[in-house]
Amino acid sequence: MAFINRSISNEKTQPVHTVPARVLPKRKRKETSYYPSDSEFSDPEAFASDIDHNDMPIIKKAKVAATTVITRPLPKKKIFPFLSLPPELKNKIYDYALVCENELDLISSIISLRRVVRLGDTEIVQINPWSIVYRQPSLRANLLLLNKQMHAETQPILYGANRFALEEMKTLHTFCSQIGPKNCASLQQLSIKSSGSIKYANYAAFATLASAVNLTRLDIDCEVYQNSHPGKKLARGFYREAHLWLEAVGTAKGRRDAAVELLNVDLHHPEYSCLSLEAAAKAEIIIGFRKELRVLLHNA
């Protein structure tokens, strides 16, 4: 007991030393981001394996109000008064935009299951000193679609000042049907490069050409055969196919045989023939052709 009491007394009498608490700085924690970093986006497989798309929050985009753009016409002081220019100046501009120096080659084509006529690639472009390419002539035919006044001013120039060359009679029929009688009436010069033998000329082509009564020149290429009276037979075949146009021109000009003066006939043999026509033979056939055609028109 004495031992025990002594130990207790020693504990009570022994002084207690207190150690002051040390103030430690706060631990810096790495900032936690709940969105994938750029490196994760660059690795699609890691991004797909680490992120559960079902747990990602759905972010709805804010609706942007539709803005209506109000287009106001330009003030009159900022619009160039083209239609108020003198007619001489406007016609000069129209000539630059709508008239081609060379003849315009027209060829038949099928576009969207429709038979149409388009311009051929006849304009020569020099790419370098050793090569050239062909492209369509640059015509600004869209001018006719601007307004009624400009259409009325440009329509006679486009169809009257250009010389149209058609590859065959089928192209002539398609062209006249496509542009209509009003535009046909403005035509001045036509050239049919290959009409074949005149007895196979397309009657419908000359029927659609009946409204072209203001023509000043019609060049037509015909095939003739070595037989008796070729000019007379050629005139009868031509009259049989083209009498509607011949009579329409005569009625418009007041003379039945007025269309004969517009014709410029070029003669050649068929491709399978090795014969060639001399200049004197051609002149004799053409004289007989014109004479017989006048007789047919006066007796109609």
C-alpha positions, 0 to 999 in steps of 0.5 A: 500500500505504501508503494502505491500511495507513493506512486500516486503522490509522485504523479500528483506532484510532478509538473505537466509540460504542455506543448503548443500546437503547431499551425500547419499551412493548408494542403493545396489540392489539385482542382477537380474538373468534371469535364474532359480535357483536350487530351482526352478529346484527342484520344476518342478511345480513352474518352469513350472508356472513361466517360459514361454518357448516361451519367453526363448532364444534358446541356440544352442550347439556348434558343436564338431568336430568328432575326428578319433581315429587312431589305430596303431598295437603294435610294434613287441617287445610288442607282445608275440610270442606265435606262435613261441613257440615250438610245445610241449609247445603250445600243452600243453597250448592247452590241458589245454584250449580245453581238458576236463577230463570227457566226453562232453555230447551233447544234441539237442536244438532249437535256433532261429528255428534251430536245433543245438547241445550244451554242456550239464551241466555236470561239478560239481561246489561246492558252499558250503559244502551242495550244488552243481550246474552243469554247462557247461564245460569251453572250449576255443573253440574260439581259433580256430577262431584266425587265420589259423595256430592256427586253424590247430593246435587246431582243431585235439586236440579239436575233437580228444582228447575229448570224446563226448557222445550223447544222441540219434541218432538224436543228432549224425546226428545233430552233424556230420552235424554241424561240417562237414566232416573235423572235423568228420575225427578228431573224436576219441571217440564217445558214443551214450547213447540211440539208442533205438532198433537197427532197429529204428536207424537213417540211416541218422546219420550213413551216416553223420558219414561215414567221421569219419574213424579215430574213435578208439572207438564207444560205442552204447547202444542197446535194445534187445528182448528175442527171438531166435538168438538175436545176429544175428538179432541185427547184421543184423539190425545194418548193415542195418542202418550203412553199409555206415560207416562200409564200409568207415572204412573198406576202410580206414583201408584196412580191411572190418571188421575193424569197428567191432573192434571199436564197444563196444555194451551195451545191455539192455531190453526195459524200459517196460520189467521187464526182465534183462540180465545176464552177460553170456547172454550179452556176448553170444549175443555180440559174435553172433553180432560180428560174424554175422557182420563180415560175412555181411561185407565180403559178401558185 
